Structure formats: structure tokens, C-alpha cells
Amino acid sequence: MAQVELSYNLMLLGKTGAGKSSTGNTLLDRKCFTSSISFNSSEDVAKKHCKAFKKYTLCVVDTPGVHDTHKPTGEIVKNLHDAMGLIPEGFNALIFVIKLGERCTEELLETIKVIKALFGDTNFSDVCIVALTNGEDAEKYNVNNQNIQEWLRRPENVRPGSDLETLLRECGYRAVLFYNNTPDKREESVEKLITCLPQQAPRYTNEHFQKCADERDAYMTSWGFPGQRANIQTQLSLLTATIEDTLKYDMTNVEPALSKINDLKKLLETESKGTDSLEDLKIQVTNIESEMSNLPEDADQRIEVIKNVEQKVNGMKNAGLFSSAFAVLSGCGTAINVGLAATRIVSGIPVFGIGIALGMVVVGSTAFAIYALVKAYKSTKSKKEDKEKLL
């Protein structure tokens, strides 16, 4: 075997179905990874494979999709922490995999936000390379590995100001076309990828991953992860329905409601594994558990307490849609800062801008309220435009 001169460590990231596993197989010139679409729960973990070539060794880590709504947030973070541990010396590049020709949907843009929150905005951009799969369709879009950077800079292909355009700009438009279904094009893609590897930035290590823990916690606190929002909202809805049944049918039997509260507590523990991101919500749930466990004997008082608990649960659901911080706004300056942060973190979902605008009206700032509403409108408009853009 020829002497190996260089070693490159790569991690594949992206949403399920983007072509991460196929890209890993192309890089290693053999089938090592199985598509996560066919993963069962025991296989849905990060995996590493390496291969020595004439001039270099490639070590590739494939990861589960980061936008899977069925996964608890704690599981997503743990999977990526485990992935980092597969190559302790760190990664030369974090490869963000998307499909050529894919619509720039809200799901894709949210995936970018989640990945940047998980790995730290700046450090991720320093070592990120965008891999576009479905290279077989490149001729249709008049693009190839020689003009891919120029193609991605065109506003008709990637909307200026979108999260995708921001990521591309931050990583210096490092991008590669992958022809995963065309074996004789493999070498072209791999050689192009190697020329794109960041030369100045240090390898992304577990130390970098740990340093951005606060950034991850802030995102998790805002219910930024899609799976976290969906899972918690579902459990809160089930709890609300159970409390309504208690009021309607049998106020003496609170065991079903306590059971649902216990389920919610377990979920919150799972979702916030290793962080204090959902601590406020945990405290609220513990308090309503105490109230439901110590209901007064008097029927009228019992009804009042149960209705009060129902209102608190509904308040928690609303906090997930607007912002946990919104409930404690105390002034216009705070409202503006929190509002813009929430809009940035959760990709400008209109209800954030509208909710914050209403808060500003309450504190007497009509001008700022109008500003927030305009931000919400522009966010909605830009999202619609994003969906019309091709990658």
C-alpha cells in the first residue's frame, strides 16, 4: 500500500433524506452507511468509517437527521456529542448536505438554524462546506463543480438575505456538487471537496462543541428545536384534555390528570438532558402537580382550583408559541431586544412579531409596536419568497 501523506476527518450533517449517507459512501468509494430513512431506533446513531487512498486517508462520520420531529432534543444533542467523540482529534470540515434543486423551504431554513445553534454560529461557519447532492441534475440548472460558487451567488438561485445565503457567505461559498449515482464522477467530487477544506481554521473539536453549550441552551429555552416544540405541545394538549374531562365527569378522580402531569415531567427531563433550558417550565409543572394533589374538599373550591390549573397549562402552551420571556417584559427596551432575538432565533415566525407588538402597545409604545408588526409582515413575505427559490 502506498504511503499515506494526509488525513482528513469529515462529519456529515443535514436533515433526513438530504443524501448524507450516499455522500459518505461516495467519499469512501464503497457502501459503508445506510440511509437514515431505513434506520430502526437501535441504528439511528452516528457512525464512522475510514479508507486510505493513495494520497490521503478519509475518515467520515455520518449523523442522524437534525430536523427529525420525533426525536427528543436531548437525544439530538447526545447523538452529536457521541459523534464528536468518534474522532477526538477533531474535524477538518463539517459538511452540510442539501439537494441540488431543492426548494428553499421553512424546513431547510430551520435545519440551518438548528445546526448553527448546535455547533456554535462562528465555529460552524469556519469549517462548514455545503455539499449539494443530485449532481446528476446539474446540467438542467447549468451548474458544475467549476462554476458552483458563482452559481450560488446569483440571486435567482439563492435569495439574498436568507439563512442559506448567510451561511454560504459566512463559509466563503465553499460548496461541492456530488454525483452519488455516477461512480465515475466520484473522484471529481472528492478532489473538489479537498480543495475546499479550510486551510486556516483549526479542526472543530469537542472543546468547540462544549464551548457553545450556552448558545444551545438559549435556543432550547426558546423552544427552538422542532421536535421539542411538537413533543411538549402534544403533552400539554393531552393534559388540558384530561383536566377538562375531570371537570366534566368526575372531580373526585384526579389520577388521570396526575398521570399526564407525570408524563410531562418525564418528557421535560428527557428534552432538557444536560441543561437547565426548561427549568422554568419544570417548576410550573411541579407547582400544578402539587395543586392537583392537594385539592380542597369543598366542591366549589375544588372547581376553582382545577380551572386555575387549566388556565396555567394553557398559559404554558401559549408560552411555547410566543416567548417565555414575553410574559415578563417590563419595558419597551426589553421588548425590542427580546422581540428581535426571538425573531432571529425562530426564523421570524409571524406570531412572535405580532405578540411582541401587542406587548409594546401595553407598555405604551405605538411606534415600536408598528415596527414589530412590519417585521412580522416582512418575515412572512420573505418566507414565501424563499419557497420559490431553487438551490
N, C-alpha and C positions, 0 to 999 in steps of 0.2 A: 504494500500500500504506500502511495506517495505521502511524503511528509506534509502534515497539516500545518499551515502557516498562521491562520487566523481562526477565531471562534466568535460566532455571533449568536446572541440569545434574543429571542423574539417572543412576545406574547400577543395572541390574537384576541381582539375584543369586538363586541358588537351585539346587535340583537339577534335572536334566534332566526335562522333562515337566511342570514346575510351571506353565508358561504364561508364561515370561519374554518370549519373542518376541511372543506375541499381546498381552501387556500393553504392550510397546513400540509395537506397531502402533496400539493403541487410543490411547495418549498422543499419537502423532503424526498420528492421523486418516488414516493411509494404510499400505499394506503396505510396510514397509521391511526387516523382519527375517524370516528363515526359521527355523522350528523347528529346534533343535539335534538333534532326533531324526532329521532328514533330512540333517544336516551330513555332508559327507565330511571326511577328515582335513585337506584343504587349506583348508576353510571354517570349521573349528572354532576360530575366533578371535573376539576381541572386535570389535564393530563399532559405529560411531557414526553417528547420523542426527539432523538438526535440522529444525525447522519454526517459522516465525514466525506467530504468531496476532495477534489484534487488540491484546491487552493484554500479551503476553509472547512470548518465544521459549523453546521447549523443546529441549534437546539431550539425547538419550538414548543410553546405551551399553549394549548387550546383551552378556552374557558367557556363555561355555560353562558347563555344569553343574559345580559344585564337588565333587560326590559321585560322579563317574564313576570306577569302579574300574579301568578300562582305561588311565587316564592316569597317567604318572609324576608324582610330587609336584612335581618341578622344573618340569614343563610347566604344572601348575596355577598355581604361583606366577608363572611367567613370563607366562602369559596375563593374569593380573590386573595384573601390573606394566605390561604393554603397554596394558591397559585404562585404567589411571591416566594413562598418557601421552597418551591421546587427548584429554583435556581438562586441560591443565596447571594451569589456574586452580582446579581442584578441583570437588567435587560438593556440591550443596546437600543431597542425600539419597542414601543407599544403600538401594535398595528390595529387601526380602527377599520373594520371591514364593512363595506356597504356595496350595494349592487349598482352597477352602471345602468342608467335608465330608470332607476327607482324614483318614484315621486317623493318630493321633499315633504313628507307628511309630519303631522304632530308627533307621531310615534318616533320617527327618526330623530327629530329635533330634541325630543325629551330624552332619547337614548344618549345623545351627545352631552346633555346637561348632567345626566346621572353619572356617566363615565368621568367627566371632569370633576364632579363633586367627589367621586370615589378616590380618584388618583391625585387630586390637587390640580387646580387650573393651570398654574405656571409650569410645574414639573411635567405634567402630562404633555403640554404643548411642546416642550423642549425635546421630547423623544418620540412624538407621535408621527406616524406615517399613515396616510389614508390608502387603503387597498381597495380598488374597485373591481369587483368580480363581474362575471358575464362579459369578459373581454371579447367573446365571440360576436357580440353585437356592436363592437366598436366602429365598424365600417358604416353602420347605419347612422351613427352620431358623428361621423367624420372626425374620429379621435384615435390616437395611437399613443404608444409609450414615448414617442418623440415630442409630441405636442400636447401631452396631457395637462401640464401646468398652465400653458396658455389657454387651453380649452376650459379649464376650471375657473379661470379669471373672468371669463365672459359672463356678463350679467344675464344673458338669456339662458345660461346653463345653471348658474348658482346665484340666487338673489343677493345682491349687496346688502350687508347688514344682518343677514340671517345667521343663526348659530353655526350653521355649516360653513358659511363664508368666513365667519370669525375664526373658527377652528383652522381652516385651511390657511388663512392669513397668518395666524399665530405660529403655525408649524412650518411656515415658509413654503407652502404649496408642495410639500413632499408628498407625492402621490404616484401610485403604480397601478397599471392595468394588469389583471390576472386572467389568463386564459385557462381556467381549470379543466375544461373539457377538450383541450387541444394539447396533447402531450409534447408535440414538437415546438410549442411556444414556451414551455416551462423555463428554459434557460434564459430567454429574453426577460421574463418577469423577474426571475431571481436576481439576475445581474443588475437590472434596473433598481430593484429594492436595495441591493447592497450599496449602489452608488448614492442612494437617498439616505443612508444611515447617518444620523447626526454625528459630526466629527468632533465638535467642541463640547457638547453636553456630556456630563458623566452618566454612567449607567443608572437606570432607575432601580433603586434597591428597596428593600423592606424598610430601611430607615426613612426614605422619602414617603413611603406609604403610611408609616406611623405618624410622621410629622403633619400630615394633612387630616388627622383624626378630627380636629376641631371643625374643619370645613365639612367633613362628612356628617358630623353631629348636627351642625347648623342646618344642613339640607334635610336630614332626617327629622329634625324638630319641626320643620315646615311641612311635614308630610310630603316631602318632595318625591319619594320613591313611589312609582305607580302601584306596585304590589302592596306597599304599606297602606296607601290611601284606600285601595279597594278592600283589603282584608279588614281593616279597622272599621270602615264604614259599614261593611256587611255585619260585623258582630254588634255594632251599635244599633243597627236596624233590627236585628233579631231580639236584642234586649228591649228595645222600645215596644215591639210587638208583644213580647211576653208580659211586660208591665201593663200594657193595655188590656190583655186578657185577664190579668189579676184584678184589675179594677172592674172589669165587666162581669166576670164569672165567680171568682172566689177570693176575697181579700184576706181570708184566713190562711191560704196556702201560698206562701211566698217562695217555696222551694224551687219552682221552675225559674223564677227571676234570679234567685241566688246562684243557681246553676249556670245561667247565662253570664252573670257577672264574673263568676269564676273562670268561665271560658275566655272572657275578655281579658282578665288579668293574665292568664297564661299566654294569650296572643301578644299582649303588650310586652311581656317578658321576653318572648321569642323575637319580636320585631326590634327590640332595643338592645339585643345582646351586646354586652361590652361597652355600652354607652349610657349616658343619663338623658338621652334625647327626648324620651317620652315620660320623664319623671312627673311633670305636672299632671299629665293625663292619668298616670298611675295613682297619684294622690286623690284625684277626683273620684276615680273608680272605687278606691278603698273607702272613701267617705260615704258614697251611696250604698256600698255594701253594708257599712255599719248602720245606716239609716234603715235599710230594708230588714236587717237582722234584729232591730230593736223597735219595731212598730208599736205604737201605743195600743192599749186595749180598746179605748173608745173608738167606735166606728167612724165617726165624723173626723176625728183627729187622724185616724189611720188613712182615710181617703186623702186628706190634705197632704200628709207626708208622701204617700205614693205618687200623687200628682206632682209634687215638688221634685221628686226623684226623676219622674218622666221628663220634666222641663230641663233638668240638669243634663240628662242623657241627650236630649235634642240639642242642647247647647254645645255639647261635645261634638256632635255631628256637624253643626254649623261652623265650629272652630276649624274643622278639617277642610271646609270649603273656602273659608275666608282667610283667617290667620289667627293663631293662638295669641299673638301679640296684639292684635287689633282690639281685643276685649279690654286691654289695659292702657289704651292710648290716653295720654294726659295733655297733649298739646299739639299744635299744628306742626312744629318742627319734627316731633316724634312721628307724627302721622306721615309726613312726607318721606322721611328716611325709611321707615318700616314699609311703607307702600311701595317705594321704588325697589327695595330689596326683595319684597315678596314677588313683585312683577318680574324681576330678573331671575329669581330662583325658580319660579314655577312657569317660566316662559310666557308671561303676560296673559294668563287666563283672565278673561274679561271680568269675572266676578271679583277678582282681587281689586282691580281699579275702581269698580263700582262700589264695593264695600268700603274701601278707604275713602272714597269721595263722600259717602254718606257720613262717615266718621268726621270728616273735616267740616261738613255742614253743622254737625252737632257742636263742634268747638268754635264755630263762628267764622269759618274761613271759606267764603263762597268762591273766591278766585282760585284757591288751591283745589277746591272740590271740582271746579270745571276742568282744571288742569288734569286731575286724575281721571276724569271721565274721558277726556281726549286721549290720554294714554291708553285707556282700555279700548277705545274705538280703533286707534291705530294698530294696537296689538292684534285685534280681531281681523282687521283688514290685511295686515302683513301675513297672518297665518293662512288666509285664503290664497294670497299670492304665492306663498311657499308651496302649496299643494299643486300649483300649476307649473312649478319648475322641475326640470329633469336634472338628474345627477350625471 
